[in-house]
């Protein structure tokens, strides 16, 4: 059975970059009838917080991404220690005593001599006495995994055939001097023990995957299938990294007022061969989902496109779906008002402002008092309905000779105080005859 995982670190908030990875994993699992695992990568105990973890879970839930299983790495340190001991016993995890400054000098010297900055494995030549001397100085070792030096190859679900020459890589550090684990070892141990079958993540992990495949094999596990999607860039092709704080899911929800399915719709489609569209639910996204549609070129994230998708979702949203949320906003004025203002919405909270054109009080903008008086005289008698606007404006056209903008714009300003807004044919009967006459007389109503 297909089993995938999304593995955020609770050291910050979710943003569009890592949520896109969550979306691909979630859709892949649901499309195949598989299992979606939420793994909290909280081995960095100093920076990880419960507040960030709670925020991650809340953001995913709001987006409609549900998980079938979940666990935290901080509950599994004994499993990582056991794996480390196994690698040490097999001579694949070895201690190194260089300080950060010493490693940096080595790298600079290698680059100055035109060589790649690959770790020289000097630690493998240390004698027991030399190691003891370093220990006596107070140095603590960091531990590196000994790569084979052979090519590691796989058929990537997004990038096609990939070959990584491990001879060109530094042996990765798996355990720091303070005994804490870097991402690599816990991730491999968890993927083996959780039976993860597919790993879908950003292309910045492609080289790491070459090293991780060797660790999978060293621990007696089978490497999952990999898919490395291209990263997000801005609309202009520039990096998004400096803006990710403002593109957090919490910010898009609370500050921008965007719909969860607008975010899901855009992130699931940009960078694919499919056009971007507004999907009302996840089922719509599932129908056409295929990792094979992902391009190897960076996906362009455009704030304005996100806003357009959001507006399109609202314009198509039925009243039954909107009503509970309108009630929460204190903006539920009934289905007729929703239908009237819906085509003008950019975010749901806009309902209040547009509905106020109906409920008032509106301060009329009357630039031509004579025209206002004539308009009042020609207002159709009786209760206003869906035909009243057409009847009224045709009568005014005949009486005044006005047409186009000269005919319609003054009426809109007199009745709503705004130069744009919902269709007047729909607004007019909702405003009602009595209020229309008050506003034409210049009264705030």
C-alpha positions in Angstrom: 0.0 0.0 0.0 1.2 3.5 -0.8 2.4 5.4 2.2 3.8 9.0 2.2 4.7 11.5 4.8 4.9 15.2 5.3 7.6 16.1 7.9 7.6 19.7 9.0 9.8 21.1 11.8 7.9 23.0 14.5 10.6 25.7 14.5 8.4 28.1 12.5 5.1 28.6 10.7 3.9 26.8 7.6 4.3 28.8 4.4 3.4 28.3 0.7 6.7 26.6 0.0 6.4 23.7 2.4 2.6 23.5 2.2 3.0 22.8 -1.6 4.9 19.7 -0.6 2.2 18.7 1.9 -0.4 19.1 -0.8 1.4 16.8 -3.3 1.9 14.1 -0.7 -1.7 14.4 0.5 -3.1 14.2 -3.1 -0.8 11.4 -4.0 -2.0 9.3 -1.0 -5.7 10.0 -1.5 -5.4 9.3 -5.3 -3.9 5.9 -4.6 -6.0 5.0 -1.7 -2.9 5.1 0.5 -1.9 6.5 3.9 -0.8 10.1 4.6 1.5 10.5 7.7 2.2 13.7 9.5 5.6 13.4 11.1 6.7 16.2 13.4 10.5 16.6 13.0 11.2 18.1 16.4 14.8 16.8 17.0 15.9 20.4 17.4 14.7 20.6 20.9 15.9 24.1 21.5 14.0 25.7 18.6 11.0 23.4 18.4 7.9 24.6 20.3 4.5 23.3 21.1 3.0 26.5 19.8 4.5 26.0 16.3 3.5 22.3 16.3 -0.1 23.3 17.2 0.0 25.9 14.5 1.1 23.4 11.9 -1.7 21.1 12.7 -4.2 23.9 12.7 -3.1 25.2 9.3 -3.2 21.8 7.7 -6.7 21.2 9.1 -7.9 24.5 7.9 -6.6 23.7 4.4 -8.5 20.4 4.5 -5.4 18.2 4.7 -6.1 15.4 7.2 -3.6 12.8 8.3 -4.1 9.1 8.9 -1.2 8.7 11.2 1.1 11.0 13.1 4.1 10.9 15.4 6.9 13.0 16.8 10.6 12.4 16.4 11.2 13.6 20.0 9.5 10.4 21.1 11.9 8.2 19.2 15.4 9.1 20.3 16.0 5.5 21.5 15.4 4.2 17.9 17.9 6.7 16.5 20.5 5.7 19.1 20.1 2.1 18.2 20.5 2.8 14.5 23.6 4.9 15.3 25.2 2.0 17.3 24.5 -0.4 14.4 26.3 1.9 11.9 29.2 2.4 14.4 29.6 -1.3 14.8 29.8 -1.8 11.1 32.4 1.0 10.7 30.0 3.2 8.7 29.7 5.9 11.4 33.0 7.4 12.4 34.0 10.1 14.9 35.6 13.4 13.7 37.2 16.0 15.9 37.7 19.0 13.7 36.2 22.2 14.9 34.0 24.3 12.7 36.8 26.8 12.1 39.2 24.0 11.1 36.7 22.6 8.6 36.1 26.0 7.2 39.8 26.5 6.7 40.0 23.1 4.9 37.2 24.1 2.6 38.7 27.4 1.7 42.1 25.8 1.0 40.5 23.2 -1.2 38.6 25.8 -3.2 41.7 28.0 -3.5 43.5 25.0 -5.1 40.7 24.4 -7.5 39.4 21.3 -5.7 35.8 20.7 -4.6 35.2 21.3 -0.9 34.7 17.6 0.0 35.6 16.3 3.4 39.0 14.6 3.2 38.2 11.8 5.7 41.2 12.7 7.8 39.4 11.4 10.9 39.6 7.9 9.6 43.4 7.9 10.0 43.3 9.0 13.7 44.9 6.6 16.1 43.3 5.7 19.5 45.9 7.9 21.2 45.1 10.9 18.9 41.4 10.5 19.7 42.2 10.3 23.4 44.3 13.5 23.1 41.4 15.3 21.5 39.0 14.1 24.2 41.5 15.2 26.9 41.4 18.7 25.3 37.6 18.7 25.8 36.7 18.1 22.2 33.6 16.1 21.5 33.3 14.2 18.2 30.7 14.7 15.5 29.9 11.6 13.6 29.9 11.1 9.8 28.4 8.4 7.7 31.0 6.8 5.4 29.7 6.9 1.8 30.6 4.1 -0.6 32.0 6.4 -3.3 29.8 4.6 -5.9 27.1 6.2 -8.0 23.6 6.0 -6.5 20.9 5.9 -9.1 17.1 5.9 -9.1 14.1 6.8 -11.4 12.7 9.9 -9.9 8.9 10.4 -10.2 9.4 14.0 -11.3 13.0 14.3 -12.6 13.3 11.0 -14.4 16.6 9.1 -14.1 18.9 10.5 -11.5 22.5 9.5 -10.7 24.5 10.9 -7.8 28.2 10.3 -7.6 28.8 9.9 -3.9 32.5 10.2 -4.5 31.8 13.9 -5.1 30.0 14.3 -1.7 31.3 14.9 1.8 30.5 12.1 4.2 27.3 13.6 5.8 27.3 14.5 9.5 24.6 12.5 11.2 25.3 13.4 14.9 26.6 16.8 16.2 29.2 17.3 18.9 26.5 17.8 21.5 25.0 14.4 20.6 21.9 15.8 18.8 20.8 14.4 15.5 20.7 16.2 12.2 17.8 15.5 9.9 19.3 12.6 7.9 19.5 9.7 10.3 16.2 10.1 12.1 14.4 10.6 8.8 15.8 7.4 7.4 15.0 5.4 10.6 11.5 6.7 10.6 10.9 6.0 6.9 12.0 2.4 7.4 10.0 1.8 10.5 6.9 3.6 9.3 7.0 1.6 5.9 7.1 4.8 3.8 6.8 3.8 0.2 7.2 7.2 -1.6 9.0 10.4 -0.6 7.8 13.5 -2.4 9.8 16.7 -1.5 11.7 19.7 -2.9 14.4 19.3 -5.5 16.9 20.9 -3.0 16.9 17.4 -1.3 18.0 15.6 -4.5 21.6 15.3 -3.6 20.7 14.4 0.0 18.7 11.5 -1.4 21.8 9.9 -2.9 23.4 9.8 0.6 20.2 8.7 2.3 19.7 5.8 -0.1 23.0 4.4 1.1 21.9 4.8 4.8 18.7 3.0 4.0 20.7 0.1 2.7 23.2 0.2 5.6 20.3 -0.1 8.1 18.8 -3.0 6.2 15.9 -1.0 4.8 14.6 -0.5 1.2 14.7 3.0 -0.1 11.3 4.5 -1.0 10.6 5.8 -4.5 11.5 9.5 -4.7 9.9 12.5 -6.4 11.7 15.8 -6.2 9.5 18.7 -7.3 10.9 22.1 -8.5 10.9 24.9 -5.9 8.7 28.0 -5.9 9.9 31.3 -7.2 8.2 34.7 -7.4 6.1 35.9 -10.3 9.2 37.6 -11.7 11.3 34.4 -11.4 13.1 35.7 -8.3 13.6 33.9 -5.0 10.7 33.8 -2.5 12.9 33.1 0.5 12.8 36.7 1.8 9.0 36.8 1.5 8.0 33.5 3.0 7.2 35.1 6.4 4.4 37.1 4.7 3.3 34.0 2.8 2.6 31.9 5.9 -0.7 30.1 5.9 -1.8 31.8 9.1 -1.1 35.2 7.5 -3.0 34.3 4.3 -5.9 33.1 6.4 -6.1 35.8 9.1 -4.6 38.9 7.5 -5.5 38.3 3.9 -8.8 36.6 4.4 -8.2 34.0 1.7 -10.1 30.8 1.2 -8.3 27.5 1.9 -9.3 26.0 -1.5 -7.8 29.1 -3.2 -4.4 28.3 -1.7 -4.9 24.5 -2.4 -6.0 25.2 -6.0 -3.1 27.4 -6.9 -0.3 25.5 -5.3 -1.5 22.2 -6.7 -1.5 23.5 -10.3 1.3 26.0 -10.7 4.4 24.3 -12.2 2.2 21.6 -13.9 0.9 21.1 -17.4 -2.6 21.9 -16.1 -4.1 25.4 -16.2 -4.7 27.1 -12.8 -8.4 27.0 -11.9 -10.5 27.4 -8.8 -11.6 24.1 -7.3 -14.3 24.1 -4.7 -13.1 20.9 -3.0 -10.2 18.4 -2.9 -12.1 15.9 -5.1 -11.8 18.3 -8.0 -8.0 18.4 -7.5 -7.7 14.7 -7.2 -9.4 14.1 -10.5 -6.5 15.4 -12.6 -3.6 14.9 -10.1 -0.5 13.3 -11.6 3.1 13.8 -10.5 4.0 13.2 -14.1 2.5 16.6 -15.0 5.1 18.5 -12.8 7.6 20.5 -14.7 11.3 20.5 -13.8 11.3 24.3 -14.2 10.6 26.4 -11.1 6.9 27.0 -10.3 6.0 30.7 -10.3 3.9 31.9 -7.3 2.0 35.1 -8.0 0.1 36.8 -5.2 -2.3 38.4 -7.7 -3.1 35.1 -9.3 -3.9 33.7 -5.8 -6.3 36.6 -5.3 -8.0 35.9 -8.7 -8.5 32.3 -7.8 -9.9 33.3 -4.4 -12.4 35.7 -6.1 -13.4 33.0 -8.6 -14.2 30.6 -5.8 -16.4 33.1 -4.0 -18.2 34.1 -7.2 -19.2 30.4 -7.6 -20.0 29.7 -3.9 -23.6 28.7 -3.3 -25.4 30.4 -0.4 -25.7 27.1 1.5 -21.9 26.8 1.7 -21.4 30.5 2.6 -24.2 30.9 5.1 -22.5 29.4 8.2 -19.5 31.6 7.7 -21.6 34.7 6.9 -23.3 34.1 10.2 -19.9 34.0 12.0 -19.1 37.3 10.4 -22.4 38.8 11.4 -23.0 39.4 7.7 -25.8 36.9 6.8 -28.4 39.1 5.1 -30.1 36.2 3.3 -29.7 34.5 0.0 -30.9 37.4 -2.1 -28.2 39.7 -0.7 -25.6 37.0 -1.1 -26.5 36.5 -4.8 -26.4 40.3 -5.3 -23.0 41.0 -3.8 -21.2 37.7 -4.6 -19.9 38.7 -8.0 -18.0 41.6 -6.5 -16.3 39.8 -3.7 -12.5 39.4 -3.5 -12.6 38.0 0.0 -15.6 36.9 2.0 -15.3 39.8 4.5 -16.1 42.1 1.6 -19.8 41.1 2.1 -20.2 43.6 4.9 -19.2 46.6 2.8 -21.3 45.6 -0.2 -24.3 44.7 1.9 -24.1 48.1 3.6 -25.1 49.6 0.2 -28.4 48.0 0.8 -28.9 48.4 4.5 -27.3 51.8 4.7 -27.1 54.3 5.8 -25.6 55.5 2.6 -24.6 59.1 2.0 -25.8 59.8 -1.6 -23.4 61.6 -4.0 -25.7 64.0 -5.9 -23.8 66.1 -8.4 -26.9 67.0 -10.4 -30.0 67.8 -8.3 -32.2 68.3 -11.3 -31.4 64.8 -12.6 -32.1 63.4 -9.2 -35.5 65.0 -9.1 -36.4 63.7 -12.6 -35.2 60.2 -11.6 -37.5 60.3 -8.6 -40.5 61.3 -10.8 -39.8 58.4 -13.2 -39.2 55.7 -10.6 -41.7 52.9 -11.4 -44.7 52.8 -9.1 -45.3 50.0 -6.6 -42.9 47.4 -5.3 -39.6 47.4 -7.1 -38.6 44.1 -8.8 -36.0 42.6 -11.1 -37.4 44.5 -14.1 -37.6 47.9 -12.4 -34.1 49.0 -13.2 -34.6 48.4 -16.9 -38.0 50.1 -17.0 -36.7 53.1 -15.0 -33.5 53.7 -17.0 -35.4 53.3 -20.3 -37.9 55.9 -19.2 -35.1 58.3 -18.1 -33.3 57.8 -21.4 -36.4 58.9 -23.3 -37.1 61.8 -20.9 -33.6 63.2 -20.7 -31.8 62.0 -23.8 -29.0 60.6 -21.6 -27.3 57.3 -22.4 -24.4 55.2 -21.3 -22.3 56.4 -18.5 -24.1 59.8 -18.3 -27.4 57.9 -17.7 -26.2 55.2 -15.3 -23.3 56.6 -13.2 -25.2 59.4 -11.5 -27.9 57.0 -10.5 -25.3 54.6 -9.0 -23.7 57.4 -7.1 -27.0 58.7 -5.8 -28.2 55.3 -4.6 -25.0 53.8 -3.3 -22.4 56.6 -2.9 -19.9 54.4 -4.8 -18.7 54.5 -8.4 -18.8 50.7 -8.7 -20.4 47.7 -7.1 -23.0 45.0 -7.6 -25.4 45.2 -10.5 -28.0 48.0 -10.0 -30.7 45.9 -11.4 -30.2 43.4 -8.5 -29.6 46.1 -5.9 -32.6 48.3 -6.7 -35.4 46.0 -5.3 -33.2 45.1 -2.3 -32.8 48.7 -1.4 -36.5 49.2 -1.7 -38.7 52.1 -3.0 -38.8 54.1 0.2 -35.1 54.2 0.7 -34.4 54.9 -3.0 -36.6 58.0 -2.9 -34.9 59.2 0.3 -31.5 58.8 -1.3 -32.6 60.6 -4.5 -33.7 63.4 -2.2 -30.2 63.6 -0.8 -31.0 62.0 2.5 -28.6 59.5 4.2 -30.6 56.3 4.3 
